[in-house]
């Protein structure tokens, strides 16, 4: 199931959302401030964000702007304010949906499912190619080219590359990469991840370009 980042500083509301999502089979990540939410988003693979508008530290609008600078992940804003002008402004600034407090959890779940369904349709049915700098990927044929040169990747290397390409500049820990690509709990996969990253680097990188950067103490990102 999808992983949902909850950025909400009200403990009661946060607990209600987390419990509801867990019962529905979703994975959840909890943040109680805007700054914490931004940090967790950068270090985890997230499928959807529930974002409170009023937060300590960075407020909801600032977090939304930061997310939109790097990602198109669906964001549902949760706010106590009901003014139509505010809803319109947040939607124009990148929010995918808006729900006001107090809300019915069943309505929230419905809105979440709608956003995830739209994301699935966009990524699976519509997107057939990915282009990043001079890397070209055909998702139907699984061909990977650097300029006009065809690169021969293994299945795992291809899946790691797609993960990076769909989340450029996002930092992935080794655990993130292993659990996302191998679909298994991460216990002792350091050597496995390092080997695949090294092989992928050797195939992608040129003297002029180093695509996969090491973020010391954390993991890797695609640049």
Buried (B, 14 or more C-beta within 10 A) or exposed (E): EBBBBBBBBBEEBBEBBBEBBEEBEBBBBBBBBBBBBBEBBBBBBBBBBBBBBBBEBBBBBBBBEBBBEEBEBBBBBBBEBEEEEBBEEBEEEBBBBBBBBEBEBEEBBEBBEBBBEEBEEEEEEEEEEBEBEBBBBEBEEEBBBBEEEEBEBEEBBBBBBBBBBBBBEBBBBBBBBBBBBBEEEBEEBEEBBEEBBEBBBEBBEEEEEEBBBEBEEBBBBBE
